Amino acid sequence: MSINLSKEQKLELAEKFGANAKDTGSAEVQIAMLTKKISELTEHMKSNKKDFATKRGLLMMVGKRKRLLSFLKDRNLEGYRSLIKELGIRG
């Protein structure tokens, strides 16, 4: 089980959410990457309930994504709304 995204996955997310394929630093791309990692770790945690180290990492990723979403919401409300709709987060 790998929590790191492959080069191809990162490139695909950067193309979809960033300004270009090399744009991995923008908030939108970072949020998309964290969302992908979070969903993978959530699946891992369902079958490994006592993996507390992973749980801690998962909670830290959720916190980082929350901070990035807050930043994006302040800077670009319309982009924030389209991103959460596309990623299917925030119910």
Buried (B, 14 or more C-beta within 10 A) or exposed (E): EEBEBEEEEBBBBBBEBBEEEEEBEBBBBBBBBBBBBBEBBEEBBEEEEEBEEBBEBBEEBBEBBBEBBEBBBEEBEEBBEEBBEEBEBEE
